[in-house]
Amino acid sequence: MVIYLKYYFILMNILGFLFMYIDKEKAKNGKLRIKESILIIAAVIGGSLGSYAGMQIFRYKSEHGEFKYGILLIILIHLVIFIYLGNNIISISRFSIESRNIPTEFNGYKIVQISDLHNKVFFENNNRLVNIIKNEKPDAIFFTGDIADRRNYSEDNIMLLMEKIKTYAPVYFVTGNNEILSGKFSSLEKKLKACGVIVLRNISVLVKRGSSEIYISGIDDPVINKSEYEENYKDTSFAKEEIEKIKKDGSYNILLSHRPELFKLYADEKIDLIFTGHAHGGQVILPFLGGVIAPNQGFFPEYYKGVYRNEDTSMVVSRGLGNSLAPVRLFNLPEIVIVNLKGQS
């Protein structure tokens, strides 16, 4: 649906632009012109930018105050709607991870990944989010950090969400920088564990399916070693030390870690599959250029969405669902990630 909407607005703006050109040519030749009400309707139903661009490029109706400011008002209204929808429509991204190391009985194992919610609520009581998870019928649900927001900290919505989804599949959770820096994670951790959530703080858990098994591990966000957030802070030694303690040689290892910028370390440590977030999809995604900015990666980040591979290591980066310091996303819908495991013979 989102793709269709995109093409619809592209088409409408081309139409708005052409209408301005055609009407100007008709006016020059003294022919019957397009009614101004038709031009306004074309702008209202999605062609406002094209109409305004045509007005400026063809120097047509640009001195017609009521028409000009009417178009600008329509653009403003469209912008507000665009920003609202762009931050509240949940997109679903599906990936298949294939590996010869995936045990046969884990073929088809489905994982739902939620990341960087930042206390956001999608409609009443997160029902939209809950229904998506329910309908997917996952085998596991991963939370890869920043479910809370240190600037707008609240545990109520988090626990309400966990209570609703814990019956659908086992829920695994790792910290992000926001949980750690809030200074209140000990309280949330107790509640999560009491609710049945598996909190992975530098530990691995064994998951069996028939006679096959894998390990699901998680490490704390490296900011646990700092008293405040630093944009350039990148403690690979902490992550390396914890990964080496918990990874299980000879088994298929899935790691939950908030930080995608540590991909080289994950690959060096021969982790099979990593789930990360933190990058917020680059906040703004530009055509042909990609994500614009991400925490701890700076401008035009290398790892901001999708799947990255290095030999036998795959890393999934969620664009996340909420916002933190930057209040809006552009061309970067909130995202739930669905991953299916597929073994190779």
C-alpha positions as a Markdown table, in Angstrom:
| # | Residue | x | y | z |
|---|---|---|---|---|
| 1 | Met | 0.0 | 0.0 | 0.0 |
| 2 | Val | 2.8 | 2.4 | 0.9 |
| 3 | Ile | 4.5 | 1.8 | -2.5 |
| 4 | Tyr | 1.2 | 2.6 | -4.3 |
| 5 | Leu | 0.8 | 5.8 | -2.3 |
| 6 | Lys | 4.3 | 6.9 | -3.3 |
| 7 | Tyr | 3.6 | 6.4 | -7.0 |
| 8 | Tyr | 0.2 | 8.0 | -6.6 |
| 9 | Phe | 1.7 | 11.2 | -5.3 |
| 10 | Ile | 4.5 | 11.2 | -7.9 |
| 11 | Leu | 1.8 | 10.9 | -10.6 |
| 12 | Met | -0.4 | 13.7 | -9.1 |
| 13 | Asn | 2.5 | 16.1 | -8.8 |
| 14 | Ile | 3.5 | 15.5 | -12.5 |
| 15 | Leu | -0.2 | 16.1 | -13.3 |
| 16 | Gly | -0.2 | 19.3 | -11.3 |
| 17 | Phe | 2.9 | 20.5 | -13.1 |
| 18 | Leu | 1.5 | 19.7 | -16.5 |
| 19 | Phe | -1.8 | 21.4 | -15.7 |
| 20 | Met | 0.1 | 24.7 | -15.0 |
| 21 | Tyr | 2.0 | 24.4 | -18.3 |
| 22 | Ile | -1.1 | 23.5 | -20.4 |
| 23 | Asp | -3.1 | 26.3 | -18.8 |
| 24 | Lys | -0.3 | 28.9 | -19.5 |
| 25 | Glu | -0.1 | 27.8 | -23.2 |
| 26 | Lys | -3.9 | 28.0 | -23.5 |
| 27 | Ala | -3.8 | 31.5 | -22.0 |
| 28 | Lys | -1.1 | 32.6 | -24.5 |
| 29 | Asn | -3.0 | 31.3 | -27.5 |
| 30 | Gly | -6.4 | 32.7 | -26.3 |
| 31 | Lys | -7.9 | 29.2 | -26.1 |
| 32 | Leu | -10.3 | 27.9 | -23.5 |
| 33 | Arg | -8.4 | 27.5 | -20.3 |
| 34 | Ile | -8.5 | 25.0 | -17.5 |
| 35 | Lys | -10.7 | 26.2 | -14.7 |
| 36 | Glu | -8.9 | 27.5 | -11.6 |
| 37 | Ser | -11.1 | 25.2 | -9.5 |
| 38 | Ile | -9.7 | 22.2 | -11.4 |
| 39 | Leu | -6.1 | 23.5 | -10.7 |
| 40 | Ile | -6.9 | 23.8 | -7.0 |
| 41 | Ile | -8.5 | 20.3 | -6.9 |
| 42 | Ala | -5.4 | 18.8 | -8.6 |
| 43 | Ala | -3.3 | 20.4 | -5.9 |
| 44 | Val | -5.6 | 19.3 | -3.0 |
| 45 | Ile | -5.6 | 15.6 | -4.1 |
| 46 | Gly | -1.8 | 15.4 | -4.0 |
| 47 | Gly | -0.3 | 17.6 | -6.8 |
| 48 | Ser | 0.4 | 20.7 | -4.7 |
| 49 | Leu | 4.2 | 20.6 | -5.1 |
| 50 | Gly | 4.0 | 20.0 | -8.8 |
| 51 | Ser | 1.5 | 22.9 | -9.1 |
| 52 | Tyr | 3.7 | 25.2 | -7.2 |
| 53 | Ala | 6.8 | 24.2 | -9.2 |
| 54 | Gly | 4.9 | 24.8 | -12.4 |
| 55 | Met | 3.8 | 28.2 | -11.2 |
| 56 | Gln | 7.4 | 29.2 | -10.4 |
| 57 | Ile | 9.1 | 27.7 | -13.5 |
| 58 | Phe | 6.6 | 29.0 | -16.0 |
| 59 | Arg | 6.1 | 32.3 | -14.2 |
| 60 | Tyr | 2.4 | 31.7 | -14.3 |
| 61 | Lys | -0.1 | 32.8 | -11.7 |
| 62 | Ser | 2.8 | 33.6 | -9.4 |
| 63 | Glu | 1.5 | 37.2 | -9.0 |
| 64 | His | -2.1 | 35.9 | -8.3 |
| 65 | Gly | -2.0 | 36.2 | -4.6 |
| 66 | Glu | -5.1 | 34.2 | -3.6 |
| 67 | Phe | -4.1 | 31.3 | -5.9 |
| 68 | Lys | -0.4 | 31.4 | -4.9 |
| 69 | Tyr | -1.0 | 31.4 | -1.1 |
| 70 | Gly | -3.8 | 28.9 | -1.5 |
| 71 | Ile | -1.3 | 26.5 | -3.1 |
| 72 | Leu | 1.2 | 27.2 | -0.3 |
| 73 | Leu | -1.4 | 26.5 | 2.3 |
| 74 | Ile | -2.2 | 23.2 | 0.6 |
| 75 | Ile | 1.5 | 22.3 | 0.6 |
| 76 | Leu | 1.7 | 23.0 | 4.3 |
| 77 | Ile | -1.3 | 20.8 | 5.1 |
| 78 | His | 0.2 | 18.0 | 2.9 |
| 79 | Leu | 3.5 | 18.3 | 4.7 |
| 80 | Val | 1.9 | 17.9 | 8.1 |
| 81 | Ile | 0.0 | 14.8 | 6.9 |
| 82 | Phe | 3.1 | 13.4 | 5.2 |
| 83 | Ile | 5.2 | 13.8 | 8.4 |
| 84 | Tyr | 2.4 | 12.3 | 10.6 |
| 85 | Leu | 1.9 | 9.3 | 8.3 |
| 86 | Gly | 5.6 | 8.8 | 7.8 |
| 87 | Asn | 6.1 | 8.5 | 11.5 |
| 88 | Asn | 3.0 | 6.4 | 12.3 |
| 89 | Ile | 2.5 | 3.9 | 9.5 |
| 90 | Ile | 4.3 | 0.7 | 10.4 |
| 91 | Ser | 6.1 | -1.0 | 7.6 |
| 92 | Ile | 7.1 | -4.7 | 7.6 |
| 93 | Ser | 10.5 | -5.8 | 6.1 |
| 94 | Arg | 11.0 | -9.4 | 5.5 |
| 95 | Phe | 14.3 | -11.1 | 5.1 |
| 96 | Ser | 15.4 | -14.7 | 4.6 |
| 97 | Ile | 18.7 | -15.7 | 6.2 |
| 98 | Glu | 20.3 | -18.8 | 4.6 |
| 99 | Ser | 23.2 | -20.6 | 6.0 |
| 100 | Arg | 24.7 | -24.1 | 5.9 |
| 101 | Asn | 25.1 | -23.7 | 9.7 |
| 102 | Ile | 21.4 | -23.5 | 10.5 |
| 103 | Pro | 20.2 | -26.8 | 11.9 |
| 104 | Thr | 17.7 | -28.7 | 9.8 |
| 105 | Glu | 14.9 | -28.5 | 12.4 |
| 106 | Phe | 15.3 | -24.7 | 12.6 |
| 107 | Asn | 14.4 | -24.3 | 8.9 |
| 108 | Gly | 11.5 | -21.9 | 8.8 |
| 109 | Tyr | 12.1 | -20.5 | 12.3 |
| 110 | Lys | 10.5 | -17.1 | 12.3 |
| 111 | Ile | 11.8 | -14.1 | 14.3 |
| 112 | Val | 10.1 | -10.8 | 14.8 |
| 113 | Gln | 12.5 | -8.0 | 15.6 |
| 114 | Ile | 11.4 | -4.8 | 17.4 |
| 115 | Ser | 13.9 | -2.0 | 18.0 |
| 116 | Asp | 14.2 | 1.6 | 19.1 |
| 117 | Leu | 10.6 | 2.0 | 20.1 |
| 118 | His | 11.6 | 5.0 | 22.4 |
| 119 | Asn | 8.3 | 4.7 | 24.4 |
| 120 | Lys | 6.3 | 5.4 | 21.3 |
| 121 | Val | 2.7 | 4.1 | 21.3 |
| 122 | Phe | 1.1 | 3.2 | 17.9 |
| 123 | Phe | -2.5 | 4.0 | 18.4 |
| 124 | Glu | -4.4 | 2.9 | 21.6 |
| 125 | Asn | -2.2 | 0.6 | 23.8 |
| 126 | Asn | 0.1 | -0.2 | 20.9 |
| 127 | Asn | -2.7 | -2.4 | 19.4 |
| 128 | Arg | -1.5 | -1.9 | 15.9 |
| 129 | Leu | 2.0 | -3.2 | 16.9 |
| 130 | Val | 0.5 | -6.1 | 18.9 |
| 131 | Asn | -1.8 | -7.2 | 16.0 |
| 132 | Ile | 1.1 | -7.3 | 13.6 |
| 133 | Ile | 3.1 | -9.5 | 15.9 |
| 134 | Lys | 0.2 | -11.8 | 16.6 |
| 135 | Asn | -0.6 | -12.3 | 12.9 |
| 136 | Glu | 3.0 | -13.2 | 12.1 |
| 137 | Lys | 2.9 | -16.2 | 14.5 |
| 138 | Pro | 6.6 | -15.9 | 15.3 |
| 139 | Asp | 8.8 | -18.5 | 17.0 |
| 140 | Ala | 10.7 | -15.7 | 18.8 |
| 141 | Ile | 10.4 | -12.0 | 19.4 |
| 142 | Phe | 13.6 | -10.0 | 19.7 |
| 143 | Phe | 13.9 | -6.5 | 21.3 |
| 144 | Thr | 17.2 | -5.0 | 20.3 |
| 145 | Gly | 17.4 | -2.0 | 22.7 |
| 146 | Asp | 16.0 | 1.5 | 23.3 |
| 147 | Ile | 12.5 | 0.3 | 24.0 |
| 148 | Ala | 12.6 | 3.1 | 26.6 |
| 149 | Asp | 13.7 | 6.7 | 26.1 |
| 150 | Arg | 15.9 | 8.4 | 28.6 |
| 151 | Arg | 14.4 | 11.8 | 27.9 |
| 152 | Asn | 10.8 | 10.6 | 28.2 |
| 153 | Tyr | 11.2 | 7.7 | 30.5 |
| 154 | Ser | 8.2 | 5.5 | 31.3 |
| 155 | Glu | 7.8 | 1.8 | 32.1 |
| 156 | Asp | 4.0 | 1.6 | 31.9 |
| 157 | Asn | 3.6 | 1.4 | 28.1 |
| 158 | Ile | 6.5 | -1.0 | 27.9 |
| 159 | Met | 5.1 | -3.5 | 30.3 |
| 160 | Leu | 1.6 | -3.2 | 28.8 |
| 161 | Leu | 3.1 | -4.2 | 25.5 |
| 162 | Met | 5.1 | -7.1 | 27.0 |
| 163 | Glu | 2.1 | -8.5 | 28.8 |
| 164 | Lys | 0.2 | -8.6 | 25.5 |
| 165 | Ile | 2.8 | -10.2 | 23.3 |
| 166 | Lys | 4.5 | -12.7 | 25.7 |
| 167 | Thr | 1.8 | -15.3 | 24.9 |
| 168 | Tyr | 2.7 | -15.3 | 21.2 |
| 169 | Ala | 6.3 | -16.4 | 21.5 |
| 170 | Pro | 9.3 | -16.2 | 23.8 |
| 171 | Val | 10.5 | -12.6 | 24.1 |
| 172 | Tyr | 14.2 | -11.8 | 24.3 |
| 173 | Phe | 15.5 | -8.4 | 25.2 |
| 174 | Val | 18.9 | -6.6 | 25.2 |
| 175 | Thr | 19.7 | -3.1 | 26.4 |
| 176 | Gly | 20.3 | 0.0 | 24.3 |
| 177 | Asn | 22.0 | 3.2 | 25.3 |
| 178 | Asn | 18.8 | 4.7 | 26.4 |
| 179 | Glu | 17.9 | 2.0 | 29.0 |
| 180 | Ile | 21.4 | 2.3 | 30.4 |
| 181 | Leu | 21.7 | 6.1 | 30.5 |
| 182 | Ser | 18.2 | 6.4 | 32.0 |
| 183 | Gly | 19.7 | 5.2 | 35.3 |
| 184 | Lys | 16.5 | 3.3 | 35.9 |
| 185 | Phe | 17.0 | 0.1 | 34.1 |
| 186 | Ser | 17.3 | -2.0 | 37.3 |
| 187 | Ser | 13.6 | -1.3 | 37.9 |
| 188 | Leu | 12.6 | -2.2 | 34.3 |
| 189 | Glu | 14.8 | -5.3 | 34.3 |
| 190 | Lys | 13.0 | -6.7 | 37.4 |
| 191 | Lys | 9.6 | -6.1 | 35.8 |
| 192 | Leu | 10.6 | -7.6 | 32.5 |
| 193 | Lys | 11.9 | -10.8 | 34.2 |
| 194 | Ala | 8.8 | -11.0 | 36.3 |
| 195 | Cys | 6.7 | -10.8 | 33.1 |
| 196 | Gly | 8.7 | -13.7 | 31.6 |
| 197 | Val | 10.9 | -11.8 | 29.2 |
| 198 | Ile | 14.3 | -13.3 | 28.7 |
| 199 | Val | 16.7 | -10.4 | 29.5 |
| 200 | Leu | 20.1 | -11.2 | 27.8 |
| 201 | Arg | 22.7 | -9.3 | 29.8 |
| 202 | Asn | 25.9 | -10.9 | 28.5 |
| 203 | Ile | 24.5 | -14.4 | 28.5 |
| 204 | Ser | 23.5 | -17.1 | 26.1 |
| 205 | Val | 20.4 | -19.3 | 26.2 |
| 206 | Leu | 20.0 | -22.7 | 24.6 |
| 207 | Val | 17.0 | -23.1 | 22.3 |
| 208 | Lys | 16.0 | -26.6 | 21.1 |
| 209 | Arg | 13.8 | -27.8 | 18.3 |
| 210 | Gly | 13.5 | -31.6 | 18.1 |
| 211 | Ser | 17.1 | -32.9 | 18.2 |
| 212 | Ser | 18.6 | -29.6 | 17.0 |
| 213 | Glu | 19.7 | -26.6 | 19.0 |
| 214 | Ile | 20.9 | -23.0 | 18.6 |
| 215 | Tyr | 22.1 | -20.4 | 21.0 |
| 216 | Ile | 20.5 | -17.0 | 21.4 |
| 217 | Ser | 22.9 | -14.5 | 23.1 |
| 218 | Gly | 22.8 | -10.9 | 24.0 |
| 219 | Ile | 25.2 | -8.2 | 25.2 |
| 220 | Asp | 24.7 | -5.0 | 27.1 |
| 221 | Asp | 25.2 | -1.7 | 25.2 |
| 222 | Pro | 28.8 | -0.6 | 25.5 |
| 223 | Val | 27.7 | 2.7 | 27.0 |
| 224 | Ile | 27.3 | 0.9 | 30.3 |
| 225 | Asn | 30.9 | 1.8 | 30.8 |
| 226 | Lys | 30.1 | 5.6 | 30.6 |
| 227 | Ser | 28.2 | 8.0 | 32.7 |
| 228 | Glu | 26.8 | 9.9 | 29.7 |
| 229 | Tyr | 26.3 | 9.5 | 26.0 |
| 230 | Glu | 29.3 | 10.3 | 23.7 |
| 231 | Glu | 28.7 | 10.4 | 20.0 |
| 232 | Asn | 32.2 | 9.1 | 19.2 |
| 233 | Tyr | 32.4 | 6.5 | 21.9 |
| 234 | Lys | 33.0 | 3.0 | 20.5 |
| 235 | Asp | 34.2 | 0.4 | 23.0 |
| 236 | Thr | 35.0 | -2.7 | 21.0 |
| 237 | Ser | 37.0 | -4.2 | 23.8 |
| 238 | Phe | 34.0 | -4.5 | 26.0 |
| 239 | Ala | 31.8 | -6.1 | 23.3 |
| 240 | Lys | 34.7 | -8.4 | 22.3 |
| 241 | Glu | 35.2 | -9.6 | 25.8 |
| 242 | Glu | 31.6 | -10.3 | 26.4 |
| 243 | Ile | 31.0 | -12.0 | 23.1 |
| 244 | Glu | 34.0 | -14.3 | 23.7 |
| 245 | Lys | 32.6 | -15.3 | 27.0 |
| 246 | Ile | 29.1 | -16.3 | 25.7 |
| 247 | Lys | 29.5 | -17.5 | 22.2 |
| 248 | Lys | 29.3 | -21.3 | 21.7 |
| 249 | Asp | 31.7 | -22.8 | 19.2 |
| 250 | Gly | 30.2 | -25.5 | 17.1 |
| 251 | Ser | 26.7 | -24.3 | 17.3 |
| 252 | Tyr | 24.6 | -21.7 | 15.4 |
| 253 | Asn | 24.9 | -18.4 | 17.3 |
| 254 | Ile | 22.4 | -15.6 | 17.2 |
| 255 | Leu | 23.5 | -12.4 | 18.9 |
| 256 | Leu | 21.3 | -9.5 | 20.0 |
| 257 | Ser | 23.3 | -6.3 | 20.2 |
| 258 | His | 22.1 | -2.7 | 19.9 |
| 259 | Arg | 25.1 | -1.5 | 17.9 |
| 260 | Pro | 25.4 | -2.1 | 14.1 |
| 261 | Glu | 28.7 | -0.2 | 13.8 |
| 262 | Leu | 30.5 | -3.1 | 15.5 |
| 263 | Phe | 29.8 | -5.4 | 12.5 |
| 264 | Lys | 33.5 | -6.1 | 11.8 |
| 265 | Leu | 33.9 | -7.3 | 15.4 |
| 266 | Tyr | 30.9 | -9.6 | 15.1 |
| 267 | Ala | 32.3 | -11.0 | 11.9 |
| 268 | Asp | 35.8 | -11.5 | 13.4 |
| 269 | Glu | 34.2 | -13.3 | 16.3 |
| 270 | Lys | 32.4 | -15.7 | 13.8 |
| 271 | Ile | 28.9 | -14.9 | 15.0 |
| 272 | Asp | 26.4 | -16.4 | 12.6 |
| 273 | Leu | 23.6 | -13.9 | 12.8 |
| 274 | Ile | 23.3 | -10.6 | 14.6 |
| 275 | Phe | 20.2 | -8.4 | 15.2 |
| 276 | Thr | 20.9 | -4.7 | 15.8 |
| 277 | Gly | 19.2 | -1.3 | 15.7 |
| 278 | His | 20.4 | 2.1 | 17.0 |
| 279 | Ala | 20.8 | 3.7 | 13.6 |
| 280 | His | 17.1 | 4.7 | 13.1 |
| 281 | Gly | 17.4 | 4.0 | 9.4 |
| 282 | Gly | 19.7 | 7.0 | 9.0 |
| 283 | Gln | 16.7 | 9.2 | 10.2 |
| 284 | Val | 16.2 | 10.5 | 6.7 |
| 285 | Ile | 16.6 | 8.3 | 3.6 |
| 286 | Leu | 17.5 | 10.1 | 0.4 |
| 287 | Pro | 17.1 | 8.4 | -3.0 |
| 288 | Phe | 20.4 | 7.1 | -4.3 |
| 289 | Leu | 22.2 | 8.4 | -1.2 |
| 290 | Gly | 20.7 | 6.3 | 1.6 |
| 291 | Gly | 20.5 | 7.2 | 5.3 |
| 292 | Val | 21.7 | 10.6 | 6.2 |
| 293 | Ile | 22.9 | 10.3 | 9.8 |
| 294 | Ala | 23.1 | 7.7 | 12.5 |
| 295 | Pro | 24.3 | 7.7 | 16.1 |
| 296 | Asn | 28.0 | 6.7 | 16.4 |
| 297 | Gln | 28.3 | 6.5 | 12.6 |
| 298 | Gly | 27.8 | 10.1 | 11.7 |
| 299 | Phe | 26.7 | 11.3 | 8.2 |
| 300 | Phe | 25.8 | 8.7 | 5.5 |
| 301 | Pro | 26.3 | 5.7 | 7.8 |
| 302 | Glu | 27.5 | 2.4 | 6.5 |
| 303 | Tyr | 25.1 | 0.3 | 8.4 |
| 304 | Tyr | 21.6 | 1.7 | 8.7 |
| 305 | Lys | 19.0 | -0.8 | 7.4 |
| 306 | Gly | 18.6 | -4.2 | 6.0 |
| 307 | Val | 21.0 | -7.2 | 5.9 |
| 308 | Tyr | 24.8 | -7.0 | 5.7 |
| 309 | Arg | 27.0 | -10.0 | 5.1 |
| 310 | Asn | 30.6 | -10.9 | 5.6 |
| 311 | Glu | 31.4 | -14.5 | 4.7 |
| 312 | Asp | 29.3 | -16.6 | 7.1 |
| 313 | Thr | 28.2 | -13.7 | 9.2 |
| 314 | Ser | 24.9 | -11.9 | 8.6 |
| 315 | Met | 23.7 | -8.8 | 10.4 |
| 316 | Val | 20.2 | -7.5 | 10.4 |
| 317 | Val | 19.8 | -3.7 | 11.1 |
| 318 | Ser | 16.3 | -2.6 | 12.0 |
| 319 | Arg | 15.3 | 1.0 | 11.1 |
| 320 | Gly | 13.4 | 1.0 | 14.4 |
| 321 | Leu | 10.0 | 2.3 | 15.3 |
| 322 | Gly | 10.4 | 5.5 | 17.3 |
| 323 | Asn | 12.3 | 8.7 | 17.5 |
| 324 | Ser | 14.6 | 10.2 | 20.1 |
| 325 | Leu | 16.6 | 13.4 | 19.8 |
| 326 | Ala | 15.5 | 14.0 | 16.2 |
| 327 | Pro | 11.7 | 14.1 | 16.4 |
| 328 | Val | 10.7 | 13.0 | 12.9 |
| 329 | Arg | 11.7 | 10.6 | 10.2 |
| 330 | Leu | 11.6 | 11.4 | 6.5 |
| 331 | Phe | 11.2 | 8.7 | 3.8 |
| 332 | Asn | 11.9 | 6.2 | 6.5 |
| 333 | Leu | 8.8 | 4.5 | 7.9 |
| 334 | Pro | 8.8 | 2.9 | 11.3 |
| 335 | Glu | 9.7 | -0.8 | 10.8 |
| 336 | Ile | 9.1 | -4.2 | 12.1 |
| 337 | Val | 11.6 | -6.8 | 10.8 |
| 338 | Ile | 10.6 | -10.4 | 10.1 |
| 339 | Val | 13.4 | -12.9 | 9.6 |
| 340 | Asn | 13.0 | -16.5 | 8.5 |
| 341 | Leu | 15.9 | -18.9 | 8.9 |
| 342 | Lys | 16.6 | -21.2 | 6.1 |
| 343 | Gly | 19.2 | -24.0 | 6.2 |
| 344 | Gln | 21.3 | -24.9 | 3.2 |
| 345 | Ser | 22.0 | -28.5 | 2.3 |
